[in-house]
Amino acid sequence: QVQLVESGGGLVQAGGSLRLSCAASGSIDSMNAMYWFRQAPGKQRELVARITNGGTYYKDSVKGRFTISRDIAKNTVYLQMNSLKPEDTAVYYCNAVKYASHGEENYWGHGTQVTVSS
């Protein structure tokens, strides 16, 4: 069982930056993929970024502004968010997926609020 704890959210003006952190209680090196999702009020949860051994993926609207990275020694995944826009306002969730012999293991954090004011 792996626990994920997000931090780094807050209130920022449009054009500002935040760095989110996702600290895992276990080794993230054993995970097949780590994700950042977000959910705005009244909207479905959406994938923002993914990192695997094969590389990274970003939602089109955040390309060039957000960067996902990981520090395996610290068991932490980051989401650097620059040039923030009001439409980036959401609760941001960290997700970890591991493909095991018994099936897929899926872990979620509780989320961190990001609010971007115009």
C-alpha positions as CSV (number, residue, x, y, z in Angstrom):
1,Q,0.0,0.0,0.0
2,V,1.3,3.4,-1.0
3,Q,0.1,6.7,0.4
4,L,0.4,9.9,-1.7
5,V,0.4,13.4,-0.1
6,E,0.1,16.5,-2.3
7,S,1.3,19.9,-1.3
8,G,2.2,23.2,-2.8
9,G,-1.2,24.5,-3.8
10,G,-2.5,28.0,-3.0
11,L,-3.8,31.2,-4.4
12,V,-1.8,32.9,-7.1
13,Q,-2.4,35.7,-9.6
14,A,-2.6,35.0,-13.3
15,G,0.8,34.7,-14.8
16,G,2.3,33.4,-11.6
17,S,3.9,30.1,-10.7
18,L,3.4,27.2,-8.3
19,R,5.2,24.0,-7.8
20,L,3.1,21.0,-6.6
21,S,4.7,18.1,-4.8
22,C,3.5,14.6,-4.4
23,A,5.3,12.6,-1.6
24,A,4.9,8.9,-1.7
25,S,5.2,6.6,1.4
26,G,6.8,3.9,-0.8
27,S,9.2,3.7,-3.7
28,I,8.0,5.5,-6.8
29,D,10.6,3.7,-8.8
30,S,8.4,0.6,-8.6
31,M,5.5,2.5,-10.1
32,N,4.8,2.2,-13.9
33,A,3.4,5.7,-14.1
34,M,2.8,8.7,-12.0
35,Y,0.1,11.2,-13.0
36,W,-1.2,14.6,-12.1
37,F,-5.0,15.1,-12.6
38,R,-7.2,18.0,-11.8
39,Q,-10.8,18.6,-11.2
40,A,-12.5,22.0,-11.4
41,P,-15.9,22.7,-9.8
42,G,-18.7,21.1,-11.9
43,K,-16.3,19.4,-14.2
44,Q,-14.9,15.9,-14.6
45,R,-11.4,15.0,-13.4
46,E,-8.9,15.4,-16.2
47,L,-5.4,14.2,-16.9
48,V,-2.9,17.0,-16.8
49,A,0.5,15.2,-17.0
50,R,2.1,11.8,-16.9
51,I,5.6,10.6,-16.3
52,T,7.0,7.1,-17.0
53,N,10.4,5.6,-17.8
54,G,9.5,6.3,-21.4
55,G,8.9,10.0,-21.0
56,T,6.3,12.5,-20.3
57,Y,2.9,13.5,-21.6
58,Y,0.9,16.8,-21.2
59,K,-2.6,17.9,-21.8
60,D,-2.5,20.3,-24.8
61,S,-3.6,23.3,-22.8
62,V,-0.7,23.0,-20.4
63,K,2.1,22.2,-22.8
64,G,4.9,24.7,-22.6
65,R,3.7,25.9,-19.2
66,F,3.7,22.8,-16.9
67,T,6.6,20.4,-16.3
68,I,6.3,17.1,-14.5
69,S,9.4,15.6,-12.9
70,R,10.3,13.1,-10.3
71,D,13.0,12.6,-7.6
72,I,13.3,8.9,-7.1
73,A,15.6,9.3,-4.1
74,K,13.0,11.5,-2.4
75,N,10.0,9.4,-3.7
76,T,8.5,12.6,-4.8
77,V,6.8,13.8,-8.1
78,Y,6.5,17.4,-8.9
79,L,4.4,19.6,-11.2
80,Q,6.0,22.9,-11.9
81,M,3.3,25.3,-13.2
82,N,4.2,28.5,-14.9
83,S,2.2,31.2,-16.6
84,L,-0.9,30.1,-14.7
85,K,-4.3,31.1,-16.0
86,P,-7.7,31.3,-14.2
87,E,-8.8,28.2,-16.1
88,D,-6.1,26.2,-14.3
89,T,-8.0,26.7,-11.1
90,A,-8.9,23.2,-9.7
91,V,-8.1,20.6,-7.1
92,Y,-4.9,18.8,-8.3
93,Y,-4.5,15.1,-7.5
94,C,-1.5,12.9,-7.7
95,N,-2.0,9.3,-9.0
96,A,0.3,6.3,-9.1
97,V,-0.2,3.2,-11.1
98,K,1.6,-0.1,-10.8
99,Y,1.0,-3.1,-13.0
100,A,1.3,-6.2,-10.8
101,S,0.8,-9.9,-11.5
102,H,-2.5,-9.7,-9.6
103,G,-3.7,-6.7,-11.5
104,E,-3.4,-2.9,-11.6
105,E,-2.7,-1.1,-8.3
106,N,-4.0,2.5,-8.4
107,Y,-3.2,5.0,-5.7
108,W,-4.6,8.5,-5.2
109,G,-3.7,11.5,-3.0
110,H,-6.4,13.7,-1.4
111,G,-5.6,16.7,-3.6
112,T,-4.3,20.2,-3.2
113,Q,-6.3,23.3,-4.2
114,V,-4.9,25.7,-6.8
115,T,-6.7,29.0,-7.3
116,V,-5.6,31.4,-10.0
117,S,-7.1,34.9,-9.8
118,S,-7.5,37.1,-12.8
